[in-house]
C-alpha cells in the first residue's frame, strides 16, 4: 500500500500547486483536496504539537518561539527510503526539485516563505499551505497537515480576530469527511477545556475521524496520571488515545537528539507501573497507528474519489466545451452518432478488459492471489478445536449419544465450516466489480474515446449506464457464488467422505494419487493420536471434517472465478450499454440534442476551469495507474 500513499502525496502536491486546497480555490469548481484522506494535526499553542511532529520525523525542523509560531498550514509528506544508508533530505514544492539536506535550513525556509507570503498578501495568518516532503530511512510513509496552534486570547499585538481566524482555518481543514483529526492535548491540563477536542467534536461529533494524543505525561502533578484516559475509562474516543513523552525545553536547549529522546520516552513508560502494561504509548506506536489508519482510509475512499473525479471532469468539460463542426440536427443522425460513440466506448472497454496492466491483469490477480489469500485466512481452526468439536457433537446427539459415528455432529461441523466460504466469494465479486468500474473510469477519458470528449452529457450517460449495469451484474454474480456455497452446504458428497474414512488407516508413507489431506496439508493417517480415547476420537472427527473442507476449498477456488467471469466479466463485455441503446432508440429530438449539447456560457471562466480539469485529469491518470 506504500504506492497508494505516494499517490496521495502526488495528488496533494498537484492540488497545492494549482490552488486547490482546503482554504483556497473556487468553491463552485469541483475540487480534489477534500476528497483525499489526510491527517490534520490540531492543538492549542504549547500543547506539544510541534514536538510530536518533530518526533515522527526524527529531526528538529519546525520554527520555535512564543505566540503564534506556525502561521500557515504545513503539508508534511513523509517518504520512507528503503536504503538505510541513504541521506535524509527535504523538498519544498515552491522551490521545485531542490533537495535540502540541512534541517536547520529547512526550518529557516519555512519561516522565510511564511514571512514572504504573509507580507505580500498583507495577512497575519493564511490558510494557503506550505508543502514539504521529507525523505528518510527513519520515517513511515505518512502525510500530515500541521495547523497553526489554537489560542483563546490575542497576545503580542495580534488582531482581535486572531482567535476566530485560527479556529475557522483549522475547522476548514478538518470539516471534510476524509480528514483524520489528530487532536493533541497536554495531559497536565484539563481535558474538558481542550481546544483540540472542542473543535474536533464540533465537526466530528461521533468521533469517527478523531484520534487523541496526550502529551506532557511526564510533567503531570505528583500523584496524578492519565491511565484512565489512555485505557478508555474516561474521555473516551472511538479510536482511542495515544500517550507520548516529548523533549522538554531543557532537552531542546541541550540539543538532545531524537533517538535519545525516544529512549527516555520508552524508559519513562516502562518504569511507570501505571503505564507499563499499555500498548498505546510512545512515538513508535503513534507512527504505526497513523500510517495504518491513513492507509485504511485511503483504500476505502479511492473508489469514491475516482467516481467524484470522473463526475468533476465531466462537469468541467461541459463548461469548457466549445468545439464546433457541423452540428447533427436530424433525429436519425443524432441516434447514429450516439450509438457510434457508445460502440467506440464498448470496444475500448472490452479491449481494456482483455488487456494486461490495469485490466485483465487486475482481474486475474483477484482470482490467483486475493481469493486464495482470503480463503487461506478463514478461521476453520476455531471451529475444529477439540473443545468446540465436542460441544457441537454433544449438541447434535441430544439426549441419546451416537453409537458409532456422530453423523449429525459431522454435518453440523461441516455446515459451520462451509458457510465461511461466503466471505471470500462475496469479496472476490466486489473486487472484480471494482476493477471493472475502474476500467470504465479510465476508458471514458482514454485516447480510444477521444471523439466522446466534447459530449460531456453523453459521457455522463455512458458512465451512469455502465455503472448501473455493472451493479446489476455484480448482484447476479454475487447470488451465483453464494448459491454455489449454499449448494455445497445443502448436499454433502458422501463418496468424498467415504474416501476420507477409508484413508484413515492408510500407512504407506509415499504420496499416492487421490489421497485427501487436511487443511494443514497432512494425510489423514499422519494425524498424531494424543490424549485419552475420547480426545483421539475428537481429533479424528476434526481431521475428517478438515479433509472434506480441503476438498471443497479446492473446488471453490476453481469454480468461483468461473462464475464471476460468466456472470460479471463476460456480461459486461456483451451488455454494458444495452440499456442506453434501447433508450436512445426511443428518444425524441430534444432529449437527443441535450445528450449532444455543448455549453458555451462558461467562456469567462475558461482559465479557472482549464486549470482545474487538468488537475482532475492528472488525478484520474494517477489513480488508474495504481493497483489497490
C-alpha positions in Angstrom: 0.0 0.0 0.0 3.0 2.4 0.0 2.3 3.2 -3.6 -1.2 4.4 -2.6 0.3 6.8 0.0 2.7 8.1 -2.6 -0.2 8.6 -5.0 -2.0 10.8 -2.4 1.3 12.7 -1.9 1.5 13.4 -5.6 -2.2 14.5 -5.8 -1.8 16.8 -2.8 1.2 18.4 -4.4 -0.7 19.0 -7.6 -3.6 20.5 -5.5 -1.3 22.9 -3.8 0.5 23.9 -7.0 -2.8 24.6 -8.7 -4.5 26.4 -5.8 -7.0 23.6 -4.8 -6.6 23.4 -1.0 -9.0 23.4 2.0 -8.5 27.2 2.4 -8.2 28.3 -1.3 -9.8 27.9 -4.6 -13.2 28.4 -6.1 -15.9 26.7 -4.1 -18.2 26.2 -7.1 -15.5 24.3 -9.0 -15.1 20.5 -8.3 -12.1 20.1 -6.1 -9.8 17.3 -5.3 -8.2 18.3 -2.0 -11.2 17.5 0.2 -11.6 14.1 -1.5 -8.1 13.0 -0.3 -7.8 11.4 3.1 -5.2 13.2 5.2 -4.2 13.5 8.9 -4.7 17.0 10.2 -2.9 17.9 13.4 -4.6 20.4 15.7 -3.9 21.6 19.2 -3.6 24.6 21.3 -0.4 26.7 21.5 2.2 25.0 23.7 0.3 21.7 23.6 3.4 19.9 22.3 2.0 19.6 18.7 5.3 20.7 17.1 7.3 18.3 19.3 5.0 15.4 18.2 5.6 16.2 14.5 9.4 16.5 15.0 9.5 13.2 16.9 7.7 11.5 14.0 10.3 12.9 11.5 13.2 12.5 14.0 14.6 15.9 13.2 14.4 19.5 14.5 12.9 21.4 11.6 9.9 23.4 12.8 10.0 27.1 13.8 10.1 27.8 17.5 9.2 30.8 19.7 6.4 32.4 21.7 3.0 33.3 20.5 1.8 32.1 17.1 4.8 30.4 15.5 3.1 28.4 12.8 1.2 30.9 10.7 0.4 28.8 7.7 -0.6 25.1 7.4 2.3 22.8 6.7 1.5 19.8 4.5 4.2 17.4 5.6 4.7 14.4 3.4 7.0 11.7 4.8 8.5 9.2 2.3 10.3 6.1 3.7 13.6 5.4 1.9 14.4 1.6 1.7 18.2 2.1 1.8 19.1 2.7 5.5 22.3 4.4 4.4 20.6 7.0 2.2 20.9 10.6 3.3 17.8 12.4 4.6 16.5 15.4 2.8 13.6 17.7 2.4 12.0 19.2 -0.8 9.7 22.2 -0.8 7.0 22.3 -3.5 7.6 26.1 -4.0 11.3 25.6 -4.6 11.0 22.9 -7.3 13.1 19.7 -7.1 15.9 21.3 -5.0 16.9 18.9 -2.2 17.8 20.4 1.2 19.9 18.2 3.5 20.3 20.7 6.3 17.2 20.6 8.5 18.1 23.9 10.2 18.0 25.4 6.7 14.6 23.7 6.2 13.4 25.4 9.4 14.6 28.8 8.1 12.9 28.3 4.8 9.6 27.6 6.5 10.0 30.9 8.4 11.2 32.9 5.3 8.4 31.5 3.0 5.8 32.2 5.6 7.0 35.8 6.1 7.3 36.4 2.4 3.8 35.2 1.6 2.1 37.0 4.5 3.8 40.3 3.8 3.0 40.0 0.1 -0.7 39.4 0.9 -1.0 41.7 3.9 -2.0 38.9 6.3 -1.2 37.8 9.8 -2.1 34.1 9.2 -3.1 32.3 6.0 -4.8 29.1 5.1 -2.6 28.7 2.0 -0.3 25.8 2.9 3.4 25.3 2.6 4.2 21.8 1.2 7.3 20.0 2.4 8.3 16.4 1.5 10.8 14.7 3.9 12.5 11.6 2.6 14.3 9.4 5.2 15.0 5.8 6.1 13.7 6.6 9.6 10.2 7.9 8.8 7.0 6.0 7.9 5.1 6.7 4.7 2.7 9.3 6.0 1.1 12.7 5.2 0.3 15.1 8.0 -1.1 18.7 7.9 0.2 20.8 10.7 -2.2 23.6 11.6 -1.3 26.8 13.4 -1.9 26.4 17.2 -5.2 27.4 18.6 -5.4 30.2 21.1 -8.0 31.6 23.5 -6.7 35.2 23.9 -4.9 37.6 21.4 -1.4 38.5 22.6 1.6 40.5 21.3 -0.4 43.0 19.3 -2.3 40.3 17.4 -5.6 41.4 15.9 -8.7 40.7 17.9 -10.0 38.4 15.2 -7.0 36.0 15.5 -8.8 33.6 17.8 -11.6 33.1 15.4 -9.3 33.2 12.4 -7.2 30.3 13.7 -10.3 28.3 14.7 -12.0 28.9 11.3 -8.9 27.9 9.5 -8.5 24.7 11.4 -12.2 23.9 11.0 -11.9 24.4 7.3 -9.2 21.7 7.1 -10.9 19.2 9.4 -14.6 19.6 8.4 -14.3 17.3 5.4 -15.4 13.7 5.8 -12.0 12.5 4.6 -9.9 14.4 7.2 -8.5 12.3 10.0 -8.2 14.6 13.1 -5.1 14.2 15.3 -6.2 16.1 18.4 -3.1 16.9 20.5 -3.8 17.8 24.1 -1.4 18.2 27.1 -2.0 15.7 29.9 -1.2 18.3 32.6 -4.2 20.4 31.5 -8.0 19.9 32.0 -9.2 17.8 29.0 -12.6 19.4 29.4 -11.2 22.7 28.2 -9.0 21.2 25.4 -9.1 23.4 22.3 -8.4 20.4 20.0 -11.1 18.2 21.5 -13.7 21.0 21.5 -13.1 21.8 17.8 -12.9 18.1 16.8 -16.3 17.4 18.4 -17.9 20.2 16.5 -17.1 18.7 13.1 -16.9 15.0 14.2 -19.4 14.5 17.0 -19.4 10.7 16.6 -15.6 10.6 16.9 -15.4 8.5 13.7 -12.4 10.5 12.4 -10.7 11.6 15.6 -7.5 10.2 17.3 -6.4 11.7 20.6 -2.7 12.3 21.5 -1.8 13.1 25.1 1.5 14.9 25.6 3.4 16.0 28.7 2.6 12.9 30.7 6.0 13.3 32.4 5.2 16.7 34.0 1.8 15.9 35.4 1.2 16.9 39.1 2.6 14.4 41.6 0.1 11.7 42.4 -1.8 12.2 39.2 -1.7 10.2 35.9 -3.6 9.7 32.7 -4.2 6.0 33.0 -8.0 6.2 32.8 -7.8 8.3 29.7 -5.4 6.0 27.9 -7.2 2.8 28.8 -10.5 4.2 27.7 -12.2 4.6 31.1 -12.5 8.3 30.8 -12.9 10.9 28.0 -13.5 8.1 25.5 -12.6 8.4 21.9 -13.7 5.8 19.3 -10.2 5.4 18.0 -8.6 5.9 21.5 -5.8 8.0 22.9 -2.0 7.6 22.5 0.3 8.8 25.2 3.7 10.3 24.2 6.5 12.0 26.0 8.4 14.6 24.0 11.6 16.5 24.7 11.2 19.2 27.2 12.6 22.7 26.9 15.7 21.7 28.7 16.3 18.8 26.3 15.9 21.1 23.4 18.3 23.6 24.8 20.8 20.9 25.4 20.3 19.5 21.8 19.2 16.1 23.0 18.7 14.1 19.8 15.5 12.3 18.8 17.0 8.8 19.3 17.9 9.6 22.9 14.6 11.3 23.4 12.7 8.1 22.3 14.9 6.0 24.6 14.0 8.3 27.5 10.3 8.1 26.5 10.4 4.3 26.4 12.1 4.2 29.8 9.5 6.5 31.3 6.6 4.2 30.3 8.4 1.0 31.3 9.4 2.4 34.7 5.9 3.8 35.5 3.6 1.0 36.8 0.6 2.9 35.7 1.7 2.8 32.1 4.0 -0.2 31.8 1.3 -2.6 30.5 -0.2 -0.2 28.0 0.5 -0.7 24.3 -0.9 2.7 23.1 2.0 4.7 24.3 5.1 6.1 22.6 6.0 7.6 19.3 6.6 4.3 17.6 3.0 3.2 18.4 1.7 6.6 17.2 3.6 6.5 13.9 2.4 3.0 13.2 -1.2 3.7 14.1 -1.3 6.8 12.0 0.2 5.1 9.0 -2.2 2.1 9.3 -5.2 4.3 9.8 -4.3 6.5 6.9 -3.8 3.5 4.5 -7.1 2.1 5.5 -8.9 5.4 4.9 -7.2 5.9 1.5 -8.1 2.4 0.4 -11.7 2.8 1.4 -12.0 6.2 -0.2 -10.2 5.7 -3.5 -13.2 4.2 -5.4 -15.3 7.1 -4.3 -12.6 9.6 -5.2 -12.4 8.0 -8.7 -16.1 8.5 -9.2 -16.1 12.1 -7.9 -13.1 12.8 -10.2 -14.9 11.5 -13.2 -18.0 13.5 -12.3 -15.9 16.6 -11.9 -14.1 16.1 -15.2 -17.4 15.6 -17.0 -18.8 18.8 -15.5 -15.8 20.9 -16.2 -15.5 19.6 -19.8 -19.1 20.5 -20.3 -18.3 24.1 -19.2 -15.2 24.2 -21.4 -16.9 22.7 -24.4 -16.8 25.0 -27.4 -15.8 22.6 -30.1 -17.6 23.2 -33.3 -18.0 21.3 -36.5 -21.3 21.0 -38.4 -24.0 20.1 -35.8 -26.0 16.9 -36.3 -29.6 18.1 -36.4 -31.7 15.2 -37.8 -33.0 12.6 -35.4 -31.6 9.7 -37.4 -28.2 11.4 -37.5 -28.2 12.0 -33.7 -29.2 8.5 -33.0 -26.5 7.1 -35.3 -23.8 9.4 -33.7 -24.7 8.5 -30.2 -24.8 4.8 -30.9 -21.5 5.0 -32.8 -19.9 6.7 -29.8 -21.3 4.1 -27.5 -19.8 1.4 -29.6 -16.5 3.1 -29.5 -16.6 3.1 -25.8 -17.8 -0.6 -25.6 -14.9 -1.7 -27.9 -12.4 0.3 -25.9 -13.8 -1.2 -22.6 -13.6 -4.7 -24.0 -10.1 -4.1 -25.2 -9.1 -2.9 -21.7 -10.7 -5.9 -20.0 -8.9 -8.3 -22.3 -5.7 -6.4 -22.0 -2.9 -6.6 -19.4 -2.0 -3.9 -16.9 -5.0 -2.2 -15.3 -7.4 -4.6 -16.9 -7.5 -8.3 -17.2 -4.3 -8.5 -15.2 -6.0 -7.0 -12.2 -9.0 -9.4 -12.5 -6.5 -12.3 -12.7 -4.8 -11.0 -9.6 -8.1 -11.2 -7.7 -8.5 -14.8 -8.7 -5.0 -16.1 -8.4 -3.9 -14.1 -5.3 -6.5 -12.3 -3.3 -9.2 -15.1 -3.4 -6.7 -17.7 -2.3 -5.3 -15.4 0.4 -8.8 -14.6 1.8 -9.8 -18.3 1.8 -6.5 -19.2 3.5 -7.2 -16.8 6.3 -10.6 -18.3 7.2 -10.8 -19.3 10.8 -11.5 -23.0 10.4 -9.1 -23.7 13.3 -11.5 -22.3 15.9 -14.4 -24.5 14.7 -12.2 -27.6 14.6 -10.7 -27.2 18.1 -11.4 -30.3 20.1 -13.5 -28.5 22.7 -15.7 -27.0 20.0 -16.0 -30.3 18.2 -17.1 -32.0 21.4 -19.7 -29.3 22.1 -21.2 -29.5 18.6 -21.2 -33.3 18.6 -22.9 -33.4 22.0 -25.5 -30.8 21.0 -26.2 -32.8 17.8 -26.6 -36.0 19.7 -29.1 -34.6 22.1 -30.2 -36.9 24.9 -29.0 -40.0 23.1 -25.3 -40.3 22.3 -24.2 -41.6 18.9 -23.4 -45.3 18.7 -20.6 -45.4 16.1 -20.1 -42.2 14.0 -21.7 -38.9 15.1 -23.2 -38.2 11.7 -25.3 -35.2 12.9 -22.3 -33.8 14.6 -20.3 -34.2 11.4 -23.0 -32.4 9.4 -23.2 -29.5 11.8 -19.4 -29.1 11.8 -19.3 -29.1 8.0 -22.2 -26.6 7.9 -20.3 -24.2 10.2 -17.1 -24.5 8.2 -18.7 -24.3 4.7 -20.6 -21.1 5.5 -17.2 -19.3 5.9 -16.5 -19.6 2.2 -19.3 -17.0 1.6 -17.0 -14.2 2.8 -14.1 -14.7 0.3 -16.6 -15.4 -2.5 -18.5 -12.2 -1.9 -15.3 -10.2 -1.6 -14.0 -11.6 -4.9 -17.1 -10.4 -6.7 -16.7 -7.0 -5.1 -13.1 -6.7 -6.1 -13.7 -7.7 -9.7 -16.6 -5.3 -9.8 -14.3 -2.5 -8.6 -11.7 -3.4 -11.3 -14.4 -3.1 -14.0 -15.6 0.2 -12.6 -12.0 1.4 -12.7 -11.8 0.3 -16.3 -15.0 2.3 -17.1 -13.5 5.4 -15.5 -10.2 5.1 -17.3 -11.7 4.1 -20.7 -14.1 7.1 -20.8 -11.2 9.5 -20.8 -8.9 7.4 -22.9 -7.4 8.1 -26.3 -9.7 5.4 -27.8 -12.7 7.5 -26.8 -11.3 10.9 -27.9 -14.4 11.5 -30.0 -16.5 11.4 -26.9 -14.7 14.1 -25.0 -16.7 17.1 -26.3 -20.0 15.5 -25.4 -19.9 15.7 -21.7 -23.6 14.9 -21.2 -23.3 11.7 -23.2 -20.2 10.8 -21.3 -22.2 11.1 -18.0 -24.9 9.0 -19.5 -22.4 6.3 -20.6 -20.7 6.2 -17.2 -24.0 6.2 -15.3 -25.4 3.4 -17.5 -22.2 1.4 -17.3 -22.1 1.8 -13.5 -25.8 0.8 -13.2 -25.3 -2.3 -15.4 -22.2 -3.3 -13.5 -24.1 -3.0 -10.2 -26.8 -5.3 -11.6 -24.3 -7.8 -12.9 -22.5 -7.7 -9.6 -25.6 -8.7 -7.8 -26.2 -11.6 -10.3 -22.6 -12.8 -9.8 -22.9 -12.4 -6.0 -26.1 -14.5 -6.0 -24.4 -17.1 -8.1 -21.2 -17.6 -6.0 -23.2 -17.5 -2.7 -25.6 -20.1 -4.2 -22.6 -22.3 -5.1 -21.5 -22.2 -1.4 -25.1 -22.9 -0.3 -25.1 -25.9 -2.7 -22.0 -27.3 -1.0 -23.8 -26.9 2.3 -27.1 -28.3 1.1 -25.7 -31.6 -0.2 -22.6 -33.2 1.3 -20.9 -35.6 -1.1 -21.0 -38.9 0.6 -18.4 -40.5 -1.7 -15.8 -38.0 -0.7 -16.5 -38.6 2.9 -16.2 -42.4 2.4 -12.9 -41.9 0.7 -11.7 -39.9 3.8 -12.9 -42.6 6.2 -11.2 -45.3 4.0 -7.9 -43.5 4.2 -8.0 -43.4 8.0 -5.8 -46.5 8.2 -3.5 -45.8 5.2 0.1 -46.2 6.5 2.1 -46.1 3.2 4.4 -43.1 3.5 4.6 -42.5 -0.2 2.3 -39.9 -1.8 -0.4 -41.6 -3.7 -2.9 -40.0 -6.2 -6.3 -39.3 -4.7 -5.1 -39.2 -1.1 -7.1 -36.5 0.7 -5.3 -34.1 3.1 -6.4 -31.9 5.9 -6.2 -28.1 5.9 -2.7 -28.3 7.3 -1.6 -30.5 4.4 -1.3 -33.7 6.4 -2.7 -37.0 5.2 -5.4 -38.5 7.4 -3.1 -41.3 8.5 -0.5 -38.8 9.7 -2.7 -37.1 12.3 -1.0 -37.9 15.7 -3.0 -39.6 18.3 -2.8 -37.7 21.6 -4.6 -37.9 24.9 -7.2 -40.5 26.0 -9.5 -42.4 23.6 -12.1 -39.6 23.9 -9.6 -37.0 22.8 -8.4 -39.2 20.0 -12.0 -39.6 18.8 -12.4 -35.8 18.7 -9.2 -35.4 16.8 -10.3 -38.0 14.3 -13.6 -36.2 13.7 -11.7 -32.9 13.3 -9.3 -34.4 10.8 -12.2 -35.9 8.7 -14.0 -32.6 8.6 -10.8 -30.8 7.8 -10.1 -33.1 4.8 -13.6 -32.6 3.5 -13.2 -28.8 3.7 -9.9 -29.1 1.9 -11.7 -30.9 -0.9 -14.4 -28.2 -1.1 -11.8 -25.4 -0.9 -10.0 -26.8 -3.9 -13.3 -26.9 -5.9 -14.4 -23.4 -5.0 -11.1 -21.8 -5.8 -11.7 -23.1 -9.3 -15.4 -22.6 -9.7 -15.8 -19.1 -8.0 -13.7 -17.4 -10.7 -15.6 -19.2 -13.5 -18.9 -18.0 -12.0 -17.7 -14.4 -11.7 -16.3 -14.3 -15.2 -19.5 -15.8 -16.6 -22.0 -13.6 -14.7 -20.0 -10.4 -14.5 -17.0 -10.1 -16.8 -18.5 -11.6 -19.9 -21.8 -9.9 -19.4 -20.1 -6.6 -19.0 -18.3 -7.1 -22.3 -21.6 -8.1 -24.1 -24.3 -5.9 -22.5 -22.7 -2.9 -20.7 -24.6 -0.2 -22.6 -27.6 -2.3 -23.9 -30.0 -0.2 -21.7 -28.7 3.1 -23.2 -29.0 1.7 -26.7 -32.7 1.0 -26.1 -33.3 4.4 -24.5 -31.6 6.3 -27.4 -33.7 4.5 -30.0 -36.9 5.7 -28.3 -35.9 9.3 -27.6 -37.3 12.3 -29.4 -35.2 15.2 -30.9 -34.9 17.4 -27.8 -33.5 14.8 -25.4 -31.1 13.7 -28.2 -29.9 17.2 -28.6 -29.3 17.5 -24.9 -27.2 14.4 -24.9 -25.0 16.0 -27.7 -25.1 19.6 -26.3 -22.1 21.8 -25.7 -22.2 24.6 -23.2 -20.8 27.9 -24.5 -21.9 30.0 -21.4 -18.7 29.4 -19.3 -16.2 31.2 -21.6 -15.4 33.8 -18.8 -14.2 31.0 -16.5 -12.2 29.2 -19.1 -8.8 29.7 -17.4 -10.0 28.6 -14.0 -11.9 25.6 -15.3 -9.0 24.5 -17.6 -6.6 24.6 -14.6 -8.9 22.5 -12.5 -9.8 20.0 -15.2 -6.0 19.5 -15.8 -5.7 18.6 -12.1 -8.6 16.1 -12.2 -7.4 14.5 -15.3 -3.9 14.1 -13.8 -5.6 12.6 -10.7 -7.6 10.1 -12.9 -4.5 9.0 -14.7 -2.5 8.6 -11.4 -5.3 6.6 -9.8 -5.8 4.4 -12.8 -2.0 3.6 -12.8 -2.1 2.3 -9.2 -3.2 -1.2 -8.2 -5.2 -1.0 -5.0 
